[in-house]
């Protein structure tokens, strides 16, 4: 299966689609609140530098959906016309244009509540939004 990428020369739009795919795969867009939180966490993890975002989006240690064996991997190939994906895309565009506040309390890492990665064992989370735990 191949990801559908819109024909565009605009790097910001391409980056927004990549952010939206990751956010959709990780959250399934269950709410605007969790989509905004994970998107702002990506910005925080990139040290608020848009040029670092593409690097962050390739990190399999941060995003489970990037691993081929993950049950979430298939959601990276979402139909971009889906309403839920479009919500993720709008939030990603807001972030890339500097119009998304920090809605995850300065977090730079996360995991879903059904997982407990080794790095999270001795840390306290700073936000729990729709079953996603965020860590600063």
N, C-alpha and C positions, 0 to 999 in steps of 0.2 A: 504494500500500500504506500502511496506517495502523498506527501503533504501538498495541499493546494496553496500556492503562493500567488497572490495577485501580481499582475504585470505592473511594475512601477520602478521608477528610477529613484524615488524619494527614500533615502535611508531611514528617515524617521518613521515612515509608514511601514517599511519592512521590519524595523525593530519593534514597532507597536504590535504587529502581527505575531512576532516571536514571543513577546511578553504575554500577549493574550492567550496564545496556545498553551504556554506553561501554566499560567494562572488558571485557565479552564481545566487543564488536565489535573492539576493539584486540588482544585476546589470544587470542580463540577459546577461552578457558578451557582451554588446553593443560595447565596444572598449577595446583594450589593456590598454589604458590610465586609464580608470575608474577601470578596474580590478586591475591594479597596485596600484592605489590610495587607494582603499578600503582595499586591502591586507596590504599596509603599515600602514593604519589607525589602523588595528587590532593589528599590532605589536606595534604601539605607545600606544594604549589603554592598552596593556599588559605591559606597562612600559619597553619595549624592553627586556622582559624576556620570553623566549619561554615557560617556565613552566606555565605562567599565561594565555597563549593563549586559552587553553581548557576551562578555567573558563570564559573568555570573550565570547567565542563562544556559551555559554549556556544562555547568558543574553538577555532575551526577551525585555528589555528596550532599548537595542542597536539595535537588529536585528528584525525587524518586521516579517520577514519570519518565525521566530520560533513560532509565534502565530498561532494556528490552524485556526483561523478565517481569517487570512490574505490571500489576493488573491495571495501572493507570496509564501505561504507555500508549494504549490504543486511543486514548482521549486526545493525544497530541494531533491526531488526524481528523479532528472535528470538522464538520461542514461549516465553513466560515459564514454561511448565510443564517445559521441558527441564531435565534434571538439571544440565548444565553452567551454564546461566543461574542456576539455583537456588543453585549454589555461589557465583557472583558476588554474588548478592543477600545471601546469608548474610555474606559478607566485608564488603560495603558496610554492612550493619546493624551489624556489629562496629565498623567504623570510626566510624560516626555516633554510636555509644554510647561511644566512647572506649576500646574494647577491642582495638584493632589497633595493634600496635607498628610502628615504622618498619623495614620490611624492604627498603628501597631506598637505604640510606645517605644519607638526607637529600636525595634527589634531588627536583628540581622540574620536570624536563623528561625526555623520553624519545623514542626512535625505534626502529623495528625494524631489525635488522641488514641488511636488504636495501635500506634507504634511507640517504642521508647528507644531511640538511638542511644548509643553509649555516651555521646557527648552531652546528652540531656540529663543523665542520671543525677549529677551533682549540681545541677543548675535549677534555679527557680524561673518559671515562665512569667512574663510581664503582661501577657494577654491571652485569653481563651476566647476565640471567636468561631462560633459554629463548628466546634470540634477540632480546630486547628490551634495549637499552642505556639506562641511566639516568644522568643528569647532575645534579650539585648546582649 
